[in-house]
Amino acid sequence: MLPIQRKEFILKRLSDNRSDSIANLSSLLNVSEMTVRRDLRRMFFF
């Protein structure tokens, strides 16, 4: 999955559920927890 697709998925998931764990997101996206952390950092701090 491309980074932009992960971003859209994460934003939709957080919009629907208000919160989620990094472990759960990484499992759903089939990526490492570090990848989810980097994606979140890029989304909210840049």
DSSP file (Angstrom, degrees, kcal/mol; ACC not computed):
  #  RESIDUE AA STRUCTURE BP1 BP2  ACC     N-H-->O    O-->H-N    N-H-->O    O-->H-N    TCO  KAPPA ALPHA  PHI   PSI    X-CA   Y-CA   Z-CA
    1    1 A M              0   0    0      0, 0.0    28,-0.0     0, 0.0     5,-0.0   0.000 360.0 360.0 360.0 137.0    0.0    0.0    0.0
    2    2 A L     >  -     0   0    0      1,-0.1     4,-2.4     4,-0.0     3,-0.5  -0.375 360.0-111.4 -74.6 154.2    1.3    3.4   -0.9
    3    3 A P  H  > S+     0   0    0      0, 0.0     4,-2.7     0, 0.0     5,-0.2   0.875 118.4  53.0 -54.6 -39.8    1.9    6.1    1.8
    4    4 A I  H  > S+     0   0    0      1,-0.2     4,-2.1     2,-0.2     5,-0.1   0.866 109.1  49.8 -65.9 -34.2   -1.0    8.2    0.6
    5    5 A Q  H  > S+     0   0    0     -3,-0.5     4,-2.4     2,-0.2    -1,-0.2   0.892 110.6  49.4 -69.6 -39.6   -3.3    5.2    0.8
    6    6 A R  H  X S+     0   0    0     -4,-2.4     4,-3.1     2,-0.2     5,-0.2   0.922 109.6  52.5 -63.2 -42.8   -2.2    4.5    4.3
    7    7 A K  H  X S+     0   0    0     -4,-2.7     4,-2.7     1,-0.2     5,-0.2   0.936 110.7  46.5 -58.4 -48.1   -2.8    8.1    5.2
    8    8 A E  H  X S+     0   0    0     -4,-2.1     4,-2.3     1,-0.2    -1,-0.2   0.904 113.7  49.2 -61.7 -41.8   -6.3    8.0    3.9
    9    9 A F  H  X S+     0   0    0     -4,-2.4     4,-2.8     2,-0.2    -2,-0.2   0.936 112.3  47.2 -63.1 -46.6   -7.0    4.7    5.7
   10   10 A I  H  X S+     0   0    0     -4,-3.1     4,-2.8     1,-0.2     5,-0.3   0.926 112.6  49.1 -62.6 -45.6   -5.6    6.0    9.0
   11   11 A L  H  X S+     0   0    0     -4,-2.7     4,-2.1    -5,-0.2    -1,-0.2   0.911 113.7  46.2 -61.5 -42.5   -7.6    9.2    8.8
   12   12 A K  H  X S+     0   0    0     -4,-2.3     4,-2.4    -5,-0.2     5,-0.2   0.927 113.1  49.9 -64.2 -45.1  -10.8    7.3    8.0
   13   13 A R  H  X S+     0   0    0     -4,-2.8     4,-2.5     1,-0.2     5,-0.2   0.918 113.4  44.9 -61.4 -44.8  -10.2    4.8   10.7
   14   14 A L  H  X S+     0   0    0     -4,-2.8     4,-2.0     1,-0.2    -1,-0.2   0.847 112.0  53.1 -70.1 -32.8   -9.5    7.5   13.3
   15   15 A S  H  < S+     0   0    0     -4,-2.1    -2,-0.2    -5,-0.3    -1,-0.2   0.903 115.4  40.4 -65.9 -41.1  -12.6    9.5   12.1
   16   16 A D  H  < S+     0   0    0     -4,-2.4    -2,-0.2    -5,-0.1    -1,-0.2   0.868 130.2  26.3 -74.6 -37.8  -14.8    6.5   12.5
   17   17 A N  H  < S-     0   0    0     -4,-2.5     2,-0.8    -5,-0.2    -3,-0.2   0.502  87.2-137.6-109.8  -6.5  -13.4    5.2   15.8
   18   18 A R  S  < S+     0   0    0     -4,-2.0     2,-0.3    -5,-0.2    -4,-0.1   0.049  82.2  20.5  69.7 -28.7  -11.9    8.3   17.5
   19   19 A S        +     0   0    0     -2,-0.8     2,-0.3    -6,-0.2     0, 0.0  -0.984  60.2 173.3-159.2 162.9   -8.8    6.3   18.5
   20   20 A D        -     0   0    0     -2,-0.3     2,-0.2     4,-0.0    -6,-0.0  -0.960  33.5-103.2-164.8 159.9   -6.9    3.1   17.6
   21   21 A S     >  -     0   0    0     -2,-0.3     4,-2.6     1,-0.1     5,-0.2  -0.602  22.1-126.8 -90.9 154.1   -3.7    1.5   18.6
   22   22 A I  H  > S+     0   0    0     -2,-0.2     4,-2.7     1,-0.2     5,-0.2   0.890 112.5  54.9 -62.7 -39.1   -0.5    1.6   16.5
   23   23 A A  H  > S+     0   0    0      2,-0.2     4,-1.9     1,-0.2    -1,-0.2   0.912 109.6  45.9 -61.7 -42.6   -0.4   -2.2   16.8
   24   24 A N  H  > S+     0   0    0      2,-0.2     4,-2.7     1,-0.2     5,-0.2   0.926 113.0  49.3 -68.1 -43.7   -3.9   -2.6   15.5
   25   25 A L  H  X S+     0   0    0     -4,-2.6     4,-2.5     1,-0.2     5,-0.2   0.915 110.6  50.6 -60.6 -42.4   -3.3   -0.1   12.6
   26   26 A S  H  X>S+     0   0    0     -4,-2.7     5,-2.0     1,-0.2     4,-1.0   0.886 111.5  48.7 -64.3 -36.8   -0.1   -1.9   11.7
   27   27 A S  H  <5S+     0   0    0     -4,-1.9     3,-0.3    -5,-0.2    -2,-0.2   0.931 112.8  46.7 -67.0 -45.3   -1.9   -5.2   11.6
   28   28 A L  H  <5S+     0   0    0     -4,-2.7    -2,-0.2     1,-0.2    -1,-0.2   0.861 119.1  40.9 -64.1 -35.8   -4.8   -3.8    9.5
   29   29 A L  H  <5S-     0   0    0     -4,-2.5    -1,-0.2    -5,-0.2    -2,-0.2   0.573 104.7-129.1 -88.8 -10.5   -2.3   -2.2    7.1
   30   30 A N  T  <5S+     0   0    0     -4,-1.0     2,-0.3    -3,-0.3    -3,-0.2   0.910  70.1 113.9  59.5  44.3    0.1   -5.1    7.1
   31   31 A V  S   <S-     0   0    0     -5,-2.0    -1,-0.3    -6,-0.2    -2,-0.1  -0.843  73.1 -83.7-132.6 170.9    3.0   -2.8    7.8
   32   32 A S     >  -     0   0    0     -2,-0.3     4,-1.6     1,-0.1     3,-0.2  -0.330  34.5-116.2 -74.0 159.8    5.4   -2.5   10.8
   33   33 A E  H  > S+     0   0    0      1,-0.2     4,-2.5     2,-0.2     5,-0.2   0.857 117.4  58.7 -61.9 -34.8    4.5   -0.4   13.8
   34   34 A M  H  > S+     0   0    0      1,-0.2     4,-2.6     2,-0.2    -1,-0.2   0.881 102.2  53.1 -63.2 -37.8    7.4    1.9   12.9
   35   35 A T  H  > S+     0   0    0      2,-0.2     4,-2.5     1,-0.2    -1,-0.2   0.914 109.7  48.0 -63.0 -42.9    5.8    2.6    9.5
   36   36 A V  H  X S+     0   0    0     -4,-1.6     4,-2.7     2,-0.2     5,-0.2   0.920 111.2  50.9 -63.8 -43.1    2.6    3.6   11.2
   37   37 A R  H  X S+     0   0    0     -4,-2.5     4,-2.6     1,-0.2    -2,-0.2   0.920 111.4  47.7 -60.1 -43.8    4.5    5.8   13.6
   38   38 A R  H  X S+     0   0    0     -4,-2.6     4,-2.5     2,-0.2    -1,-0.2   0.916 111.7  50.3 -63.9 -42.7    6.3    7.5   10.7
   39   39 A D  H  X S+     0   0    0     -4,-2.5     4,-2.1     2,-0.2    -2,-0.2   0.926 112.4  46.8 -61.2 -44.9    3.1    8.0    8.8
   40   40 A L  H  X S+     0   0    0     -4,-2.7     4,-2.2     2,-0.2     5,-0.3   0.907 111.0  51.9 -64.1 -41.7    1.4    9.6   11.9
   41   41 A R  H  X S+     0   0    0     -4,-2.6     4,-2.1    -5,-0.2     5,-0.2   0.921 111.5  46.9 -60.7 -44.2    4.4   11.8   12.5
   42   42 A R  H  X S+     0   0    0     -4,-2.5     4,-0.7     1,-0.2    -1,-0.2   0.871 113.5  49.4 -64.3 -37.4    4.3   13.0    8.9
   43   43 A M  H  < S+     0   0    0     -4,-2.1    -2,-0.2    -5,-0.2    -1,-0.2   0.863 123.8  26.2 -71.4 -36.1    0.5   13.6    9.1
   44   44 A F  H  < S+     0   0    0     -4,-2.2    -2,-0.2    -5,-0.1    -1,-0.2   0.574 124.9  40.6-110.7 -10.8    0.5   15.6   12.3
   45   45 A F  H  <        0   0    0     -4,-2.1    -3,-0.2    -5,-0.3    -2,-0.1   0.378 360.0 360.0-121.2   4.0    3.8   17.2   12.7
   46   46 A F     <        0   0    0     -4,-0.7    -3,-0.1    -5,-0.2    -2,-0.1   0.354 360.0 360.0-131.8 360.0    4.7   18.4    9.2
